[in-house]
């Protein structure tokens, strides 16, 4: 490795969408008890089963509750109406799976 080598770090986190709720304070995280756990299922093989099982563990072991489930295309974004449902009905979102 050269002495002047450069490492570029890239964050995979996208900025939060502006849903017109900037005047509301963000909820304070207090653990999983009563947290609404939602799913974004991306159509990959077994993704929904995997995410449902994980959500079931969070419910049975940590007192979380069922949130919403959104289905989307494998290569497409979550549509605005589904995104609004996730924002309104979720404290934690489990998102798809990859190959």
Secondary structure as the mmCIF struct_conf table of DSSP 4:
data_model
#
loop_
_struct_conf.conf_type_id
_struct_conf.id
_struct_conf.beg_label_comp_id
_struct_conf.beg_label_asym_id
_struct_conf.beg_label_seq_id
_struct_conf.end_label_comp_id
_struct_conf.end_label_asym_id
_struct_conf.end_label_seq_id
TURN_TY1_P TURN_TY1_P1 UNK A 3 UNK A 4
HELX_LH_PP_P HELX_LH_PP_P1 UNK A 13 UNK A 17
BEND BEND1 UNK A 20 UNK A 20
TURN_TY1_P TURN_TY1_P2 UNK A 22 UNK A 23
BEND BEND2 UNK A 24 UNK A 24
HELX_LH_PP_P HELX_LH_PP_P2 UNK A 25 UNK A 29
BEND BEND3 UNK A 32 UNK A 32
TURN_TY1_P TURN_TY1_P3 UNK A 33 UNK A 34
STRN STRN1 UNK A 36 UNK A 41
BEND BEND4 UNK A 43 UNK A 43
TURN_TY1_P TURN_TY1_P4 UNK A 45 UNK A 46
HELX_RH_AL_P HELX_RH_AL_P1 UNK A 47 UNK A 62
STRN STRN2 UNK A 65 UNK A 71
BEND BEND5 UNK A 74 UNK A 76
HELX_LH_PP_P HELX_LH_PP_P3 UNK A 77 UNK A 79
HELX_RH_AL_P HELX_RH_AL_P2 UNK A 80 UNK A 89
BEND BEND6 UNK A 91 UNK A 91
STRN STRN3 UNK A 92 UNK A 95
#
